[in-house]
Amino acid sequence: MKNCKMLQPIQLGNMTLKNRITVAPHGSALHDGNGGVGAKFYAYMKNLARGGAGLVVIGSGNINRETRPFAVAHPAGMRFVSEYVELTEMMHQFDCKVSMQLVPSKQMLTPASIVANDSTVEDIRDLCAQYAEAAENCMRAGFDMVQIHGGHGNVPSMFFSAKHNKRMDEYGGSLENRARFAIDLLTAIRERVGNGITIEYRLSGEEMVEGGTTLEETIAFAKLIQDKVDLIHVSRGLLERDDMLPYLFSPPYLPRGMNLEVAKRFKQELTTPVCVVGGMNLELAEAAIENGDVDMVSMMRTFFADPACVKKYALGRADEIRPCVRCNTCITQTHARLWPVRCAVNPLIGRETLFPPVEKKVETKKVVLIGGGPANLEAARTAARRGHNVVLFEQENELGGALRYAAAADFKSDMKSYLNWSIRDISDNSNIDIRLGCRADRAAVEAEKPDAIIVAAGAELITLPLTAAGTDKVAWIGDVELGRATVGDNVIVAGAGFTGLEMALTLSNEGKKVAIIDMLPENKIGADGIEISVITLKKLLQANGVRFICEVKLKDVTADGAIIERRDGSTETLDCATVVLALGVRPDTKQVAEFDGIVDETYIIGDCSNVGGTLWRAVRSGFDMAMEL
């Protein structure tokens, strides 16, 4: 049993948490249309509650009396108390406390200068009353805490920001006046709830934009409110600027725990307990709390990847925790698309009502899996957990498939951790017979007499007939990633997909001169992918001096260099030592056809199917098809 300060209780107001780890506030898009609980959200929250966290915070609870046209909690609604009391009762059964983040959705979606400057004093008083009514409803519904979201450009920070607030009355001008809105709303809440519910205040330690609130200003603000709250929750940045998103939801290209240094300042200056959020994992959390840098740590994506992570960590089974790869599939789903929450490595999160428990079946089958990439790694573990006997054929001498290339770069340590976990998890399972260096042909599969077959044979490379093919002038990106090919100091990367962008970052980090060519306009590159990652990659590439040459196609590579063709038909030869091909892949349908008709129960998944192309699709398809067995 793990014994550390992180796993010890902490007192916040009248509430005692069993440990110092919280599930950070987030939108799941699983509520019913009126902000009620519903079966999907109830099952999702139960999954989080039983995993061992001391507290789960529901994000974006709308305090406005009118509902909004998207699925968020609505603590001002008439049905709220009766519906949510069932949720809080369930969570308390797992000794898990529950909080509601309070935001005024209408004002939050209005430009900051309008909210800060055009609101009358009567508007302000009414808004404070709405906060207080919502907090009282939360208390009546059994919530243990409410979180006031005053960070990321939300309404309280609109009033505090000297950049936006130009008022000349008691709510504008001096720092104390600009803090008055937050003080008034906290006072209004306390008048309604007394000490019956704990209050947390989330803030951006620094807004990180020109004219935005600085760290020193925010610390001064926190000192003004600390006697009115029980916990200060420290983040950074603003939601209003896309280039700030990587600092709110750090992608793998940036270090973990980027807000910790700022949070340490608050811990040094305040008497109220301090919580930090932002790219943390349990190892970092343990160190930060043990060192006295903060009192608590809040995280979200770690719990999406493995809701039971705290329980496993406490039992000394940290190596069993499914790692988060920080790909931000979850954020793209919920924040950009307003779709239900999904996780690239955990196919169950947000889909708890769609599947029965993953448990052993009475009638087991022999299942042959063809291919050892991420889709079949997930299929193998799921089928084995259900009691099936699995034979996995992989023609390479190691598992991982295309994920080995994706995890190769130095900045992809999160992906490496996931790949190592996935391989380790199935390698230790006695129900799985792994056959490496063994290509599965039709005869080999038929000899196994399978009841079911899952084909995840991967994809084939898109190539071009190039004059310099087979020479050191041309290299396939996968060979470069795995160190099987070397490149010169002046490199052209052909293809600006994620793999091409990451390759350019790797090479430019090594000090090489790099240019990227692609047929798309520069503003369209990555538009169909994960925005936060593309924003970060482009900024890092720009800082490294990488050039984008767009709206051109690669015609040929010769000893003289890369020949490109523009839209008007003109051509140019770009001088380079090496052209790295990142032209993408297509489903390998030839291997799929080889296994037609062996058994009725045959499934095609991963990159050789029509639903491949991302880690999320691969893992989901492996899980879904294994659950069909």
C-alpha positions, 0 to 999 in steps of 0.5 A, a space after each residue: 500500500 502506497 503511503 504518501 501525503 498525496 493520499 492522506 486526508 485534507 480538510 477544506 472548510 467543513 469538508 474532509 477529502 480522503 486524499 488530495 487528488 481531484 478530477 478537474 472540472 470538464 465538460 463531458 457533453 453527456 448531460 441530457 438536453 436540459 442539463 439533467 443527469 440522465 443515464 449516460 452522465 450517471 454511469 460516467 460519473 459512477 465510473 469516475 467516483 469508484 476510481 479512488 479520487 477524493 473529489 470529482 468536479 462537474 464542469 461548466 454548471 450554468 447558473 443562468 436561469 435560462 438553459 443554454 443550447 448545449 448539454 451542460 449541468 444547470 444548477 439553476 433549473 427547477 429539476 436540478 435538486 431532485 435529479 442531482 441528489 441521486 448522483 451525489 448519493 451514489 458518489 458518496 457511497 464510494 467515499 468520493 466528494 462531488 463539486 459543481 463548477 459555476 459559470 454564467 453561460 450567457 455572459 461567458 459567451 459575451 465579449 469581455 468588454 461588454 460584460 465588464 463595462 455595459 453591465 449595470 449595478 443592478 445587472 451585477 447584483 442579479 448575477 451575484 444572486 444567480 451565483 448564490 441561488 445555484 450554490 444553494 441548489 448544489 448544497 440542497 442536492 448534496 454537493 460538497 463543494 462549488 467551484 467559482 470559475 474565475 480563470 481563463 477569461 471567465 466572468 469574474 476575471 472580465 471584471 478584474 482585468 484592467 485590459 477589459 474593465 474601463 468602468 469609472 464606478 465602484 467596480 472599476 479602476 483600482 485593483 480593489 474595485 476590479 476585485 469587487 465583483 468576485 468579492 460580492 458574488 462570494 459574499 452572496 454565496 456565503 449569505 445563502 449557504 453559510 458553511 454548509 458547502 465548501 467554496 473553491 475559486 479557480 483563477 489564472 495565475 497569469 493571463 499570458 497576453 499583452 495587457 492581461 493580468 499579471 502574476 503579481 496582480 493575481 496574487 494580490 487579488 487572491 489575498 483579497 478573497 482568500 478569507 472568503 474561500 476554502 481553496 484557491 485553484 491555480 491555472 494559467 492562460 485564456 480561452 479567448 485566444 487559440 494560441 493559449 490553448 496549449 497552456 490550458 491543455 498541454 500537448 505532448 510537445 510541451 512539458 508536464 506541470 507547466 503551471 506548478 511554478 506559478 502555483 508555488 508562488 500562491 502557496 508561498 503567499 497565501 494561508 488558504 490551501 492551494 490546488 494546481 491543474 495542468 498536465 499533471 500526473 500522479 508521480 508529479 502530483 506526489 512530488 509537488 504535494 510532498 515538497 509542500 509546493 501545493 496542497 492538492 493537485 487537479 487532473 482530468 486527462 489522467 482519469 480519462 485514460 484510467 479512471 481507477 488510476 488513484 486506486 491502483 497507485 495507492 495499492 502499489 500497482 502504478 505500472 498497471 495504470 493506462 497512461 494518458 498520451 496527452 493527444 487532446 482527443 478528449 478536448 477536441 471532442 467536448 470543447 471544439 465539437 461539443 460531442 460526448 467525451 472520448 479518450 484515444 486510449 480508453 474506449 469505455 470513457 463516455 460510453 459506459 451505457 453502450 457496453 456491458 461489463 467486461 467480464 468472462 463469458 461462459 462460452 469462450 472462443 478461440 480468436 485469431 488476431 492478425 497484426 500487432 498494432 494498437 487496434 489488435 493490442 486492445 482487441 487482445 486484452 479485451 477478448 482475453 478479459 472476456 475469457 477467450 483464447 487469443 492467438 496474435 500473429 505479428 510479422 515483425 519481431 516486436 509489437 506496436 505496429 505504426 505506433 512504434 513510429 509515432 512514439 519514437 521522437 524524444 518529445 513523445 514520451 507519453 506515447 512511449 509510456 502508453 505503448 510500453 504499457 499496452 505491450 506489457 499488459 497483454 504479454 503478461 496474459 496467459 490467455 494470449 499466445 503472441 507469435 512474433 516474426 510470424 506472418 499470418 497467411 491463410 493456411 496458418 490461420 486455418 490451421 488454428 481452427 478459429 471461431 473468430 478472426 480479427 484482421 488489423 493488418 495495417 496500411 500500405 505506404 503511399 509512394 511515388 516513382 522517384 528518380 532517386 528512390 533507393 538512394 540516400 537522397 530519399 528516406 521513408 519517414 518511418 525509417 528515419 523515426 526508428 533510426 534506420 535511415 540517416 538524413 543530411 543537414 538540409 532536409 525537405 519533408 514531403 507531407 504536412 500531416 501530423 507525422 510530417 510536422 512531428 518529423 520536421 520538429 525532430 529534425 529541426 530540434 537536431 539543428 537541421 535546416 528543414 522545409 515542409 512541402 504540401 499540396 494544402 494551403 498553410 492555413 488548412 494544414 491540420 484543420 481536420 485534426 487536433 487543433 491544440 497539437 497543430 497550434 503548438 507544432 506550428 509555433 515550435 516549427 516557426 521558432 526553429 526556423 522551419 519553412 512551409 512551402 504550400 500549394 505545391 506537389 512533389 514531382 520527383 527527387 533527383 540528385 539535384 534535389 526535390 522537384 516541386 510543381 505549383 498550381 500554375 504548372 511551373 516547377 522548381 528544384 529545391 536544393 536539399 541533402 535528403 527528402 523525407 517522404 511523409 505522404 501517408 498510407 492507404 488501407 492494405 486491402 490485399 491482406 484483408 482479402 486473403 482471410 475472406 471466408 475462413 469463418 463467418 465471424 471475421 472483423 476488419 479493424 484499424 488502419 486496414 479498415 475504413 475507420 482507421 487513421 488515428 489512435 482513438 479509432 484503432 483502440 475503439 475498433 479493437 475494443 468494440 469488435 472484441 466486445 462482439 465476440 
